[in-house]
Amino acid sequence: MAKPRLQAAVLVISDTASQDPSTDRARAVLGDLIAIEGNDQWDITKHDIVPDDVSAIQRAVTKYCDGEDYVNFLITTGGTGFSMKDCTPEAVVPLIHKHAPGLVHGMLAASLEITPFAVMSRPVAGVRNRTLIVTLPGSPKGAKENLQAILKLVPHACHQAAGGDSRTMHAGGVEKLEDEAGVSSNKRQKVYHHDHSHNHSHSHSHSHSHGGHIVPRAHTRPEDRPVSNDPRAGPSNRYRESPYPMLSVDDAVSLIIQYSPSPEPIIMPVNGSLVGYILAEDVHAHYPVPAYRASIVDGYAVIVSKDGPSTKGVFPVDSVSHAAPGEVPALQRGQISRITTGAPLPPGANAVVMVEDTVLRSMTDDGQEEKVVEILTDQVKPDENIREVGSDIKAGEIVLRKGEEVTDVGGELGLLASVGKAKVFVYRKPVVGVLSTGDEIVMHDRPGPLRLGEVRDCNRPALMAAIKGWGFQVLDYGIARDKPGSLEEHLRNALRNVDVIVTSGGVSMGELDLLKPTIERSLGGTIHFGRVNMKPGKPTTFATISLKDNEGDPATKLIFSLPGNPASALVTSHLFVLPSLLHSSGKERAHGLAQVRVILEEEIRCDPKRPEYHRVSIVAGQDGFLHASSTGGQRSSKVGSLRRANGLLVLPAREGTVAKGEMSDALLMGRLGGL
């Protein structure tokens, strides 16, 4: 038998909101939270606003808790700080019959994970009669964080407080209660401990040294899941080959799309900054285009009789109508008005005669204007050469559809501007951070020759240029050294400010390849794949990290750890990073690079073991076909193979070659050249 729905009330305690209710934002935030995360168990039936006054607070609390019309859960927000007027705890504590310090501890513990200033709050929780009372901070963000920490546990407390039978409710044990609430204890979660024995068994204690991350409840056993090398394991205990299964490129892209965040609508002004964004809603025209009856030619506005032609003859020029704004005098029968293309039709006029069908007969005395004009034709009909109101776009008409891109061609911007749109909803673009890793990496612009073993950092500038070229904001996070602390610090700094981190290097099998262990063991992330069946780029790694953003809301951040060899890094960025960014930006069917058919200009050998993405230069030939030429040796470390590369020839894993003149599939990375 289903449990009855629970009744909740929100009491806002604020001098300001009691005088102007429109200033209260906390109630709406809490209502949304309960609706979204309350497992459809709640009805918020009552709400009120009272000033910071002990008597007023106590009257409201007893109203909601006493008598038969009680609520199961009373939430107060505001008045829990240290200012002179904050008095919510002083008002509520004397009214509580049973205190609930565990709920208070849960709220404070959750808030302390976000800010040390959580200790400056004075929450209270307890039961009065059959009502559970919880006091929350006045800030919407703080109130949301506190309630979010306990919300799934509150229904059980409310059913007990309302008189539920504890023996029946607890039948099945704590695990049953946890499953019903949708929570799990640390004891039931699978968390990898930092200390791994030589046979890679896993401790389940939650002892991460950086605050820890509660890992979502897993549905697989630890021994069935691949896990990265333990950096502290001795040489005899390190993996000799990767524990991660080898995925196809298509399967890897599918996983990336599955775990990339859904598009998030934002509002933006209609200007040049809108280029590259995807519309998040249909756009309707506020106003018709044109907004007035306008001439489509240079000529003369006239009054044509509906009974028959009457335009031929000599007429005085009464006025001039330019495209510039201004009042246009009404036209009388027997008069004409000189008019330019796009200018509004004078009131009374119903047609325009082209200037080619007229002859100037006289000028004004000062010689500045036309005085008399002869019209040579009597064939002009009513409404001829006139653009009617709304003939291009009617008011209310859909001019652009949700999912369309605002391109740099300019047509979409011009259309939005023409119908009077000042702002539109679009999907937010992810912000990307780029990081190089390795003790051997030095800044590319460092003067002087390289020392033995040093390598100039060419990956970071190349990756940042590619991402910027795709139309995304990119931030530079420098070079992290092959030390766990350095890499973790760089990643944590980036996670605070970006949605996606792209790293290069540190993803192979050496003892100094620390990216996978750092993501899994130090950051609590999940590695979704660590190898891809492709050439170049086999050790490409994709991971997600669940955390709270700077506003305290749950967020998923992505990490793409690309190989350190320059060709591998650039190729895999186009194949894997780009589809994720496009998906989260609202691009439907976000496959990344466009696939084209090309004619090979030379014979190219295939790899018998792995599909290969061969760097090529693609040009449009005079024969109307696309032609592809190899950029040279394809070793993944060969930087020269990136020169002129604007495409990737998709070669299957097989023996033999693709012959010169043969048609083959290619992925287009950049603009086409021409022969």
C-alpha positions as CSV (number, residue, x, y, z in Angstrom):
1,M,0.0,0.0,0.0
2,A,1.4,3.4,-1.0
3,K,2.2,5.8,1.7
4,P,0.1,9.0,1.8
5,R,1.6,12.2,0.3
6,L,3.3,14.4,2.8
7,Q,2.3,18.0,3.4
8,A,5.0,20.7,3.7
9,A,5.0,24.4,4.5
10,V,7.6,27.1,3.9
11,L,8.0,29.9,6.4
12,V,10.1,32.8,5.2
13,I,11.5,34.9,8.1
14,S,12.7,38.3,6.8
15,D,12.0,41.9,7.6
16,T,12.6,42.8,4.0
17,A,10.4,40.1,2.4
18,S,7.6,40.8,4.9
19,Q,7.5,44.4,3.5
20,D,8.1,43.4,-0.1
21,P,7.3,39.7,-0.9
22,S,8.8,40.1,-4.4
23,T,12.3,40.2,-2.8
24,D,11.9,36.6,-1.6
25,R,13.7,34.1,-3.8
26,A,14.3,31.3,-1.3
27,R,10.7,29.9,-1.3
28,A,10.8,29.3,-5.1
29,V,14.2,27.7,-4.9
30,L,13.1,25.3,-2.1
31,G,9.8,24.5,-3.9
32,D,11.7,23.6,-7.1
33,L,14.2,21.4,-5.1
34,I,11.3,19.5,-3.4
35,A,9.5,19.1,-6.7
36,I,12.7,17.8,-8.5
37,E,14.4,15.7,-5.8
38,G,11.5,14.9,-3.5
39,N,10.6,11.6,-5.2
40,D,7.0,12.8,-5.8
41,Q,6.1,12.4,-2.1
42,W,5.4,16.1,-1.3
43,D,2.7,18.7,-1.6
44,I,3.7,22.2,-0.5
45,T,0.3,23.3,0.8
46,K,1.1,26.4,2.8
47,H,3.6,29.3,2.9
48,D,4.0,32.5,4.8
49,I,6.3,35.4,5.4
50,V,6.9,37.0,8.8
51,P,9.4,39.6,10.1
52,D,12.4,38.8,12.3
53,D,10.4,38.9,15.4
54,V,10.2,36.1,18.1
55,S,6.5,36.4,18.7
56,A,5.6,36.5,15.0
57,I,7.8,33.4,14.3
58,Q,6.3,31.5,17.2
59,R,2.7,32.3,16.1
60,A,3.4,31.0,12.6
61,V,5.1,27.9,13.9
62,T,2.3,26.9,16.2
63,K,-0.2,27.6,13.5
64,Y,1.4,25.0,11.3
65,C,2.2,22.4,14.0
66,D,-0.8,22.5,16.4
67,G,-4.3,21.2,15.8
68,E,-5.6,18.7,13.2
69,D,-4.6,20.8,10.2
70,Y,-0.9,20.3,10.9
71,V,1.8,19.9,8.2
72,N,4.3,17.0,8.2
73,F,7.3,19.2,7.5
74,L,7.8,22.9,8.3
75,I,10.7,24.5,6.6
76,T,11.8,28.0,7.8
77,T,14.4,30.0,5.9
78,G,16.2,33.1,7.3
79,G,17.3,34.4,10.7
80,T,19.8,31.7,11.6
81,G,22.9,33.9,11.5
82,F,24.7,36.1,14.1
83,S,23.3,39.5,13.2
84,M,21.4,41.5,15.9
85,K,18.0,40.8,14.3
86,D,18.6,37.0,13.6
87,C,16.3,35.3,16.2
88,T,14.9,32.2,14.5
89,P,16.6,29.6,16.8
90,E,15.6,31.6,19.8
91,A,12.0,31.5,18.7
92,V,11.9,27.8,17.6
93,V,13.9,26.0,20.2
94,P,11.4,26.5,23.1
95,L,8.6,25.1,20.8
96,I,10.4,21.8,20.0
97,H,9.3,18.7,21.9
98,K,12.0,16.4,20.5
99,H,15.3,17.7,19.1
100,A,17.0,16.2,16.0
101,P,20.7,16.9,16.3
102,G,21.5,14.3,13.6
103,L,19.7,16.4,10.9
104,V,21.6,19.5,12.1
105,H,24.9,17.6,11.8
106,G,24.0,16.3,8.3
107,M,23.2,19.9,7.1
108,L,26.4,21.3,8.5
109,A,28.6,18.5,7.2
110,A,27.2,19.0,3.7
111,S,27.7,22.7,3.8
112,L,31.2,22.4,5.2
113,E,32.2,20.5,2.1
114,I,31.5,23.7,0.2
115,T,32.6,26.5,2.5
116,P,34.2,26.8,6.0
117,F,31.7,29.6,6.6
118,A,29.0,27.0,7.1
119,V,30.0,27.0,10.8
120,M,28.6,30.5,11.0
121,S,25.0,29.2,10.6
122,R,22.8,28.2,13.6
123,P,20.4,25.6,12.3
124,V,17.8,23.9,14.5
125,A,15.8,20.7,13.8
126,G,13.2,18.8,15.8
127,V,9.6,17.7,16.2
128,R,6.7,19.6,17.6
129,N,3.6,17.4,18.1
130,R,3.5,15.6,14.7
131,T,5.5,18.1,12.7
132,L,9.2,18.0,11.8
133,I,10.7,21.5,11.9
134,V,14.0,22.4,10.2
135,T,15.4,26.0,10.1
136,L,17.5,26.9,7.0
137,P,19.7,29.9,6.2
138,G,18.1,32.9,4.4
139,S,20.2,32.8,1.3
140,P,18.6,30.7,-1.5
141,K,21.9,28.9,-2.2
142,G,22.5,28.0,1.5
143,A,18.9,27.0,2.1
144,K,19.1,24.7,-1.0
145,E,22.3,23.1,0.1
146,N,21.1,22.4,3.6
147,L,17.7,20.9,2.5
148,Q,19.4,18.9,-0.3
149,A,21.6,17.2,2.3
150,I,18.6,15.7,4.3
151,L,15.6,15.8,1.9
152,K,15.6,12.1,1.1
153,L,15.8,11.1,4.8
154,V,13.0,13.5,5.9
155,P,10.0,11.4,4.7
156,H,10.9,8.6,7.1
157,A,11.1,11.0,10.0
158,C,7.8,12.6,9.1
159,H,6.0,9.3,8.9
160,Q,7.4,8.4,12.3
161,A,6.5,11.7,13.8
162,A,2.9,11.4,12.4
163,G,2.4,8.1,14.3
164,G,3.8,5.5,12.0
165,D,4.6,2.1,13.5
166,S,8.3,1.9,13.8
167,R,8.4,-1.9,13.9
168,T,6.6,-2.2,10.6
169,M,8.7,0.7,9.1
170,H,12.0,-0.9,10.1
171,A,11.1,-4.4,9.0
172,G,13.8,-5.4,6.5
173,G,16.5,-3.5,8.1
174,V,18.5,-0.4,7.4
175,E,19.3,-1.5,3.8
176,K,15.6,-1.6,2.9
177,L,15.1,1.9,4.4
178,E,18.1,3.2,2.4
179,D,16.8,1.7,-0.8
180,E,13.4,3.2,-0.3
181,A,15.0,6.6,0.3
182,G,17.4,6.3,-2.6
183,V,20.5,6.7,-0.4
184,S,23.3,4.3,0.7
185,S,25.8,4.3,3.5
186,N,29.5,4.6,3.1
187,K,29.8,1.0,4.1
188,R,27.7,-0.1,1.1
189,Q,29.5,2.2,-1.4
190,K,32.5,0.9,-3.4
191,V,35.3,3.4,-2.9
192,Y,38.9,2.6,-4.0
193,H,41.3,3.1,-1.1
194,H,44.6,4.8,-1.9
195,D,46.6,1.8,-0.5
196,H,46.4,-1.1,-2.9
197,S,48.1,-4.3,-2.1
198,H,50.3,-6.1,-4.7
199,N,47.4,-8.2,-5.8
200,H,45.2,-5.1,-6.4
201,S,42.5,-5.9,-3.8
202,H,40.5,-2.9,-2.8
203,S,39.9,-1.4,0.6
204,H,36.4,0.2,1.1
205,S,37.2,2.8,3.7
206,H,36.6,6.4,2.7
207,S,39.9,7.9,3.5
208,H,40.7,10.3,0.6
209,S,43.1,13.0,1.8
210,H,41.4,15.8,-0.1
211,G,38.0,15.9,1.4
212,G,36.8,12.8,-0.5
213,H,34.0,12.4,-3.0
214,I,30.9,10.2,-2.3
215,V,30.9,7.8,-5.2
216,P,27.5,6.9,-6.6
217,R,26.4,3.3,-5.8
218,A,27.9,1.0,-8.4
219,H,26.2,-2.0,-10.0
220,T,29.4,-4.0,-10.7
221,R,32.0,-5.6,-8.5
222,P,35.4,-3.9,-8.1
223,E,37.2,-7.0,-9.3
224,D,35.1,-6.8,-12.5
225,R,36.1,-3.2,-13.3
226,P,39.4,-2.0,-14.7
227,V,41.5,0.3,-12.6
228,S,44.6,2.3,-13.3
229,N,48.1,1.6,-12.0
230,D,48.8,2.4,-8.4
231,P,51.6,5.0,-8.6
232,R,53.0,3.6,-5.3
233,A,53.1,0.0,-6.5
234,G,56.6,-1.5,-7.1
235,P,57.8,-2.4,-10.6
236,S,56.8,-6.1,-10.2
237,N,53.2,-5.1,-9.4
238,R,52.6,-2.6,-12.2
239,Y,50.5,-3.6,-15.2
240,R,52.4,-4.8,-18.2
241,E,49.5,-3.9,-20.4
242,S,46.5,-1.7,-20.0
243,P,43.6,-3.1,-17.9
244,Y,41.1,-1.1,-20.0
245,P,39.2,-2.9,-22.8
246,M,39.9,-1.7,-26.3
247,L,36.8,0.2,-27.7
248,S,36.1,1.0,-31.3
249,V,36.0,4.7,-32.2
250,D,32.2,4.5,-32.7
251,D,31.7,2.9,-29.3
252,A,34.0,5.5,-27.7
253,V,32.0,8.4,-29.3
254,S,28.7,6.9,-28.1
255,L,30.0,6.7,-24.5
256,I,31.2,10.3,-24.8
257,I,27.8,11.5,-25.9
258,Q,26.1,9.5,-23.2
259,Y,28.0,11.1,-20.4
260,S,28.3,14.6,-21.8
261,P,26.0,17.1,-20.1
262,S,22.7,18.0,-21.8
263,P,22.4,21.4,-23.3
264,E,21.6,24.3,-20.9
265,P,19.5,27.2,-22.2
266,I,20.8,30.8,-21.5
267,I,19.6,34.2,-22.8
268,M,22.0,36.3,-25.0
269,P,21.8,39.6,-26.8
270,V,21.3,39.6,-30.5
271,N,24.8,40.8,-31.7
272,G,28.0,39.4,-33.1
273,S,28.7,37.4,-29.9
274,L,25.7,35.2,-30.9
275,V,27.6,33.6,-33.8
276,G,28.1,29.8,-33.4
277,Y,25.3,29.4,-30.8
278,I,22.4,27.0,-31.2
279,L,18.8,28.4,-30.6
280,A,17.1,26.9,-27.6
281,E,13.6,27.9,-28.7
282,D,11.6,28.8,-31.7
283,V,11.9,32.5,-32.5
284,H,8.7,34.4,-33.4
285,A,8.7,37.8,-35.1
286,H,7.6,40.6,-32.8
287,Y,6.8,42.9,-35.7
288,P,5.9,42.4,-39.4
289,V,8.5,43.0,-42.1
290,P,8.1,45.4,-43.7
291,A,6.4,47.4,-41.0
292,Y,4.8,49.7,-43.6
293,R,3.8,49.7,-47.3
294,A,7.0,50.4,-49.2
295,S,8.1,51.0,-52.7
296,I,10.2,48.3,-54.4
297,V,11.5,50.7,-57.1
298,D,12.7,54.3,-57.6
299,G,9.8,56.2,-59.1
300,Y,6.6,58.1,-58.3
301,A,3.8,57.2,-55.9
302,V,0.5,57.7,-57.6
303,I,-3.2,57.2,-57.1
304,V,-4.6,54.6,-59.6
305,S,-8.3,54.6,-60.2
306,K,-9.8,51.2,-59.6
307,D,-12.2,51.8,-62.4
308,G,-9.5,51.9,-65.1
309,P,-6.0,53.2,-65.9
310,S,-5.5,56.9,-65.2
311,T,-1.8,57.4,-64.6
312,K,-0.7,58.7,-68.0
313,G,-0.3,62.5,-68.2
314,V,1.5,65.4,-66.7
315,F,1.5,65.8,-62.9
316,P,3.0,68.2,-60.3
317,V,5.4,66.6,-57.9
318,D,3.8,67.2,-54.5
319,S,6.4,65.7,-52.2
320,V,9.4,63.4,-51.8
321,S,9.5,60.1,-49.8
322,H,12.9,58.8,-48.9
323,A,13.9,55.6,-47.1
324,A,15.0,57.8,-44.2
325,P,12.4,58.0,-41.4
326,G,10.1,61.0,-41.4
327,E,6.5,62.2,-41.9
328,V,5.1,61.7,-45.4
329,P,2.2,64.0,-46.4
330,A,-0.9,62.5,-47.8
331,L,-1.3,62.4,-51.6
332,Q,-4.3,63.9,-53.3
333,R,-5.8,62.8,-56.6
334,G,-4.0,64.5,-59.5
335,Q,-0.7,64.7,-57.5
336,I,2.3,62.4,-57.5
337,S,5.2,62.0,-55.0
338,R,8.8,61.1,-55.8
339,I,9.8,57.9,-53.9
340,T,12.9,55.9,-53.5
341,T,13.3,52.1,-53.1
342,G,12.2,51.0,-49.6
343,A,10.6,54.3,-48.8
344,P,7.1,54.4,-47.2
345,L,4.1,54.9,-49.5
346,P,2.4,58.3,-48.9
347,P,-1.1,58.0,-47.4
348,G,-3.6,57.8,-50.2
349,A,-1.2,56.4,-52.8
350,N,-1.9,52.9,-54.1
351,A,0.8,52.2,-56.8
352,V,4.3,53.3,-57.9
353,V,5.4,54.2,-61.4
354,M,9.0,53.3,-62.3
355,V,11.2,56.2,-63.0
356,E,12.0,54.6,-66.4
357,D,8.3,55.2,-67.4
358,T,8.5,59.0,-66.8
359,V,10.0,62.2,-68.3
360,L,11.1,65.3,-66.3
361,R,9.3,68.4,-67.7
362,S,10.4,71.1,-65.3
363,M,12.4,71.9,-62.1
364,T,11.6,74.1,-59.2
365,D,12.9,77.8,-59.4
366,D,16.0,77.0,-57.3
367,G,16.8,74.0,-59.5
368,Q,17.0,71.6,-56.6
369,E,13.9,69.6,-57.0
370,E,11.6,68.2,-59.7
371,K,8.4,70.3,-60.3
372,V,6.5,68.6,-63.1
373,V,6.8,65.1,-64.4
374,E,5.1,63.3,-67.3
375,I,4.1,59.7,-66.9
376,L,4.3,57.9,-70.2
377,T,2.2,54.8,-69.5
378,D,-1.4,54.1,-68.5
379,Q,-0.8,50.4,-67.8
380,V,0.1,50.8,-64.0
381,K,-2.4,48.9,-61.9
382,P,-3.4,49.2,-58.2
383,D,-0.7,47.8,-55.7
384,E,1.9,47.6,-58.5
385,N,5.5,47.9,-57.3
386,I,4.5,48.0,-53.6
387,R,5.7,45.7,-50.8
388,E,2.8,45.2,-48.4
389,V,3.0,45.2,-44.6
390,G,4.1,41.7,-43.5
391,S,4.7,40.5,-47.0
392,D,8.2,39.2,-46.0
393,I,7.5,38.2,-42.4
394,K,4.1,38.4,-40.6
395,A,3.9,39.3,-36.9
396,G,4.0,36.2,-34.8
397,E,5.5,34.1,-37.6
398,I,8.3,31.6,-36.7
399,V,11.4,32.9,-38.3
400,L,14.0,30.5,-36.9
401,R,13.5,27.1,-35.3
402,K,14.9,25.6,-32.1
403,G,18.1,23.8,-33.0
404,E,19.2,26.1,-35.8
405,E,22.7,27.7,-35.6
406,V,23.4,31.4,-35.8
407,T,26.2,31.3,-38.4
408,D,29.0,33.7,-39.3
409,V,27.4,34.1,-42.8
410,G,25.2,36.7,-41.1
411,G,21.8,35.7,-42.4
412,E,20.4,34.5,-39.1
413,L,21.6,37.6,-37.3
414,G,20.1,39.9,-39.9
415,L,16.8,38.0,-39.7
416,L,16.7,38.3,-35.9
417,A,17.5,42.0,-36.1
418,S,14.9,42.6,-38.8
419,V,12.0,41.3,-36.6
420,G,13.1,43.3,-33.5
421,K,14.6,40.6,-31.4
422,A,16.9,42.1,-28.8
423,K,17.6,38.8,-26.9
424,V,17.1,35.1,-27.6
425,F,17.5,31.8,-25.7
426,V,20.4,29.7,-26.9
427,Y,22.3,26.8,-25.5
428,R,25.4,27.6,-23.4
429,K,28.7,26.6,-24.8
430,P,31.0,24.6,-22.6
431,V,34.2,26.3,-21.4
432,V,37.3,24.2,-22.1
433,G,40.6,24.2,-20.2
434,V,43.8,22.8,-21.8
435,L,46.7,21.3,-19.9
436,S,50.0,19.7,-20.9
437,T,51.7,17.2,-18.6
438,G,55.2,15.9,-18.3
439,D,58.6,16.7,-16.7
440,E,60.1,16.8,-20.1
441,I,57.8,19.5,-21.4
442,V,59.0,23.1,-21.6
443,M,57.4,26.3,-22.9
444,H,57.6,26.5,-26.6
445,D,58.8,30.1,-26.4
446,R,61.6,29.5,-23.9
447,P,64.8,30.9,-25.4
448,G,67.9,28.8,-26.0
449,P,68.4,25.2,-27.1
450,L,66.7,22.2,-25.5
451,R,68.6,20.1,-23.0
452,L,68.8,16.4,-23.4
453,G,65.3,14.9,-23.0
454,E,63.4,18.2,-23.2
455,V,60.5,18.7,-25.6
456,R,58.9,22.0,-26.5
457,D,55.2,22.1,-25.7
458,C,53.5,22.2,-29.1
459,N,50.3,20.3,-28.1
460,R,48.8,23.1,-25.9
461,P,49.0,25.9,-28.5
462,A,47.7,23.5,-31.2
463,L,44.8,22.2,-29.1
464,M,43.8,25.7,-28.0
465,A,43.8,26.9,-31.6
466,A,41.6,24.0,-32.7
467,I,39.1,24.5,-29.9
468,K,39.0,28.2,-30.4
469,G,38.5,27.6,-34.1
470,W,35.5,25.4,-33.3
471,G,34.0,28.4,-31.6
472,F,34.5,27.6,-27.9
473,Q,36.1,29.6,-25.1
474,V,39.4,28.0,-24.1
475,L,41.6,28.7,-21.0
476,D,45.3,27.9,-20.6
477,Y,46.3,25.8,-17.6
478,G,50.0,25.5,-18.4
479,I,52.2,22.5,-17.8
480,A,51.7,20.0,-14.9
481,R,54.7,18.0,-13.8
482,D,54.8,14.2,-13.4
483,K,54.1,14.4,-9.7
484,P,50.8,13.4,-8.2
485,G,50.4,16.7,-6.3
486,S,51.2,18.9,-9.2
487,L,48.8,17.2,-11.6
488,E,46.0,17.1,-9.0
489,E,46.5,20.8,-8.2
490,H,46.3,21.7,-11.9
491,L,43.2,19.6,-12.4
492,R,41.4,21.0,-9.3
493,N,42.1,24.5,-10.4
494,A,40.7,23.8,-13.8
495,L,37.6,22.1,-12.5
496,R,36.6,25.3,-10.6
497,N,36.4,27.3,-13.9
498,V,35.8,25.0,-16.9
499,D,33.3,22.4,-18.0
500,V,35.8,20.3,-20.0
501,I,39.5,19.6,-19.4
502,V,41.7,18.5,-22.3
503,T,45.1,17.2,-21.3
504,S,47.9,15.7,-23.4
505,G,50.5,13.2,-22.2
506,G,50.6,10.9,-19.2
507,V,48.1,8.3,-20.3
508,S,50.4,5.4,-21.2
509,M,51.7,2.6,-19.0
510,G,54.8,4.1,-17.5
511,E,55.3,4.8,-13.7
512,L,55.1,8.5,-14.4
513,D,51.9,8.3,-16.4
514,L,49.7,9.6,-13.6
515,L,46.6,11.0,-15.3
516,K,44.4,7.9,-14.9
517,P,45.4,7.2,-11.2
518,T,45.0,10.9,-10.3
519,I,41.5,11.0,-11.9
520,E,40.3,7.8,-10.2
521,R,42.2,7.8,-6.9
522,S,42.6,11.5,-6.0
523,L,39.6,13.1,-7.7
524,G,37.0,10.3,-7.3
525,G,36.3,10.3,-11.1
526,T,35.1,7.6,-13.3
527,I,37.2,6.5,-16.3
528,H,34.7,5.4,-19.1
529,F,37.4,4.2,-21.4
530,G,41.2,4.1,-21.5
531,R,42.0,2.6,-24.9
532,V,40.6,3.0,-28.4
533,N,41.2,0.7,-31.3
534,M,42.7,3.3,-33.7
535,K,46.0,4.7,-35.1
536,P,47.2,7.2,-33.9
537,G,45.7,7.7,-30.4
538,K,45.2,4.2,-28.8
539,P,45.7,5.4,-25.1
540,T,43.0,8.1,-25.4
541,T,41.1,8.3,-22.1
542,F,37.7,9.8,-21.3
543,A,36.5,10.4,-17.7
544,T,33.8,12.2,-15.8
545,I,33.9,13.8,-12.3
546,S,30.8,14.5,-10.3
547,L,31.0,17.5,-8.0
548,K,29.3,20.7,-7.0
549,D,29.8,23.8,-9.1
550,N,30.6,27.3,-7.8
551,E,26.9,27.8,-7.0
552,G,26.6,24.6,-5.0
553,D,24.6,22.7,-7.7
554,P,25.5,19.2,-8.8
555,A,27.6,19.2,-11.9
556,T,29.5,16.8,-14.2
557,K,32.9,17.8,-15.5
558,L,34.6,16.0,-18.4
559,I,38.2,15.1,-18.8
560,F,39.7,14.1,-22.1
561,S,43.2,12.8,-21.6
562,L,44.9,12.6,-25.0
563,P,48.2,11.0,-25.9
564,G,51.3,13.1,-25.7
565,N,52.5,12.7,-29.3
566,P,51.4,15.8,-31.3
567,A,49.6,14.0,-34.2
568,S,47.8,11.7,-31.8
569,A,46.7,14.7,-29.6
570,L,45.3,16.7,-32.5
571,V,43.6,13.8,-34.3
572,T,41.9,12.5,-31.1
573,S,40.8,16.0,-30.2
574,H,38.8,16.3,-33.4
575,L,37.4,12.8,-33.1
576,F,36.4,12.8,-29.5
577,V,36.5,16.3,-27.9
578,L,34.6,18.0,-30.7
579,P,31.5,15.7,-30.6
580,S,31.1,16.2,-26.9
581,L,31.3,20.0,-27.1
582,L,28.8,20.1,-30.0
583,H,26.4,17.8,-28.1
584,S,26.5,20.0,-24.9
585,S,26.0,23.1,-27.1
586,G,22.7,21.8,-28.5
587,K,23.9,20.5,-31.8
588,E,21.6,17.8,-32.9
589,R,23.3,14.6,-34.3
590,A,26.6,15.9,-33.1
591,H,29.0,13.7,-35.0
592,G,31.8,16.2,-35.1
593,L,33.7,16.3,-38.4
594,A,31.9,16.1,-41.7
595,Q,32.5,13.0,-43.7
596,V,33.3,13.4,-47.4
597,R,34.4,11.2,-50.3
598,V,37.8,11.8,-51.8
599,I,39.9,10.6,-54.7
600,L,43.4,9.5,-53.6
601,E,46.3,11.2,-55.3
602,E,48.7,8.4,-54.4
603,E,48.8,4.8,-53.0
604,I,48.5,4.6,-49.2
605,R,49.2,1.5,-47.2
606,C,46.8,0.3,-44.5
607,D,47.6,-0.9,-41.0
608,P,46.7,-4.6,-40.7
609,K,45.8,-4.4,-36.9
610,R,44.1,-1.0,-36.3
611,P,41.9,1.4,-38.3
612,E,44.0,4.4,-39.2
613,Y,43.2,8.1,-39.4
614,H,45.7,9.2,-42.0
615,R,46.5,12.9,-42.2
616,V,45.8,14.3,-45.6
617,S,45.4,17.5,-47.5
618,I,42.1,17.8,-49.2
619,V,41.5,20.1,-52.1
620,A,38.5,20.8,-54.5
621,G,39.6,19.8,-58.0
622,Q,38.6,21.5,-61.3
623,D,36.8,18.2,-62.1
624,G,34.3,18.9,-59.3
625,F,35.6,16.2,-57.0
626,L,37.6,16.3,-53.8
627,H,41.2,15.1,-54.0
628,A,43.4,13.9,-51.0
629,S,47.1,13.8,-50.7
630,S,49.1,12.3,-47.8
631,T,51.0,14.8,-45.7
632,G,53.9,12.4,-45.4
633,G,55.1,10.0,-42.8
634,Q,52.4,9.2,-40.3
635,R,54.4,8.4,-37.1
636,S,52.4,9.9,-34.3
637,S,55.3,12.0,-33.0
638,K,56.0,13.5,-36.4
639,V,54.9,17.1,-36.2
640,G,55.6,17.7,-39.9
641,S,52.7,15.5,-40.8
642,L,50.3,18.1,-39.4
643,R,51.3,20.7,-41.9
644,R,48.6,21.3,-44.5
645,A,46.5,18.6,-42.9
646,N,42.8,19.6,-43.2
647,G,41.4,16.0,-43.3
648,L,41.7,12.5,-42.0
649,L,41.6,9.6,-44.4
650,V,39.6,6.8,-42.8
651,L,41.5,3.6,-43.5
652,P,40.2,0.2,-42.4
653,A,42.4,-2.3,-40.6
654,R,43.5,-4.7,-43.3
655,E,46.5,-5.9,-45.3
656,G,47.5,-4.1,-48.5
657,T,46.9,-0.6,-49.8
658,V,44.3,1.8,-51.1
659,A,45.2,2.5,-54.7
660,K,45.9,5.8,-56.3
661,G,42.7,7.1,-57.9
662,E,40.5,5.1,-55.6
663,M,37.5,6.7,-53.8
664,S,37.8,6.7,-50.0
665,D,36.0,8.2,-47.0
666,A,37.7,11.1,-45.2
667,L,36.8,13.4,-42.3
668,L,37.1,17.1,-43.0
669,M,39.0,19.0,-40.2
670,G,39.4,22.4,-41.9
671,R,38.6,24.6,-44.9
672,L,39.1,23.2,-48.4
673,G,41.9,24.3,-50.6
674,G,41.6,24.5,-54.4
675,L,43.7,23.1,-57.3
